[in-house]
């Protein structure tokens, strides 16, 4: 079983474009969509509505910076502070070009910081490239290999 991609995005337009782009990249990975930082943390910690989800971490977290409830930087800080989550690749996928957001993201351990292109074609290409790299080409650290559900 392939590990899912966790997409954390509250903007409906950006969400739709990202899902279209991931679909066009023909990845077989399931894309789990959450709409705010609190829901992302519930998913990652398998609690609340996600208490019965399959075990294992996602292949990558595509994380928006500006989120309701818990912002992207707080989510990133919690991921990096958790022994069970810290090896998950996190890509900040945002419209923010503010230097302070970029610097703080890298200080907290983000793997990549991608500013969402305005042009649709560029956006689709950027998301497809991200999905292929993190879900297919990237070799995860030992102990975080693909989770195979027991029979």
MOURLIN-V818384 format. One line per field, one symbol per residue. ss: DSSP state (H for helix, E for strand, - for the rest). A space follows every 50 residues. Layout:
# MOURLIN-V818384
ss = ???
This chain:
# MOURLIN-V818384
ss = ----EEEE---HHHHHHHHHHHHH------EEEE--HHHHHHHH---HHH ---------EEEE--------HHHHHHHHH--------EEEEEE----HH HHHHHHH----EEEE----HHHHHHHHHHHHHHHHHH------------- -
